[in-house]
Amino acid sequence: MDNPFKKLVHPPKEAPEKLKEKVMADIAAFKLFKDFAGLFSSNYADAAESFFKKRRKPKNK
């Protein structure tokens, strides 16, 4: 059985420029999707709570 870690000694090959651009575009799209999802999901609960929360007026003494 060959040791797979011995193959790591060789220097890695450079990826094509088109592939690098595609990967970076996919990462940017994922970040945008993640930001939109956070905007409509995690903050929704806080916004709904503050909207429906009854505000008490301070009593005048």
C-alpha positions in Angstrom: 0.0 0.0 0.0 1.4 3.3 -1.1 1.6 6.3 1.3 -0.6 9.0 -0.2 1.3 11.7 1.7 4.4 11.1 -0.4 2.6 12.5 -3.4 2.3 15.8 -1.5 6.0 16.5 -1.8 5.6 17.5 -5.5 4.9 21.2 -6.1 1.2 21.8 -7.0 0.3 22.8 -10.6 -0.9 26.3 -11.4 -4.7 26.4 -12.0 -5.9 28.0 -15.3 -6.8 31.7 -15.1 -10.4 31.0 -16.3 -10.9 28.5 -13.5 -9.6 31.0 -10.9 -12.1 33.6 -12.2 -15.0 31.2 -12.1 -14.2 30.1 -8.5 -13.9 33.7 -7.4 -17.2 34.6 -9.1 -18.9 31.6 -7.4 -17.6 32.7 -4.0 -18.8 36.2 -4.6 -22.3 34.9 -5.6 -22.4 32.7 -2.5 -21.5 35.7 -0.2 -24.2 37.8 -1.8 -26.7 35.0 -1.3 -25.6 34.5 2.3 -26.0 38.2 3.0 -29.5 38.2 1.5 -30.5 35.1 3.5 -29.3 36.8 6.7 -31.2 39.9 5.8 -34.5 38.1 5.5 -34.1 35.3 8.1 -32.0 36.0 11.2 -32.9 39.7 11.4 -36.6 39.0 10.7 -37.2 37.7 14.2 -35.7 40.8 15.8 -37.6 43.1 13.5 -40.9 41.3 14.2 -40.3 41.4 17.9 -39.6 45.1 18.0 -42.6 45.8 15.8 -45.1 43.9 18.0 -43.5 44.7 21.3 -45.7 47.1 23.3 -44.0 50.2 24.3 -44.9 51.5 27.7 -45.2 55.1 28.2 -43.5 56.5 31.3 -45.8 57.6 34.0 -45.8 61.3 34.8 -45.3 61.9 38.5 
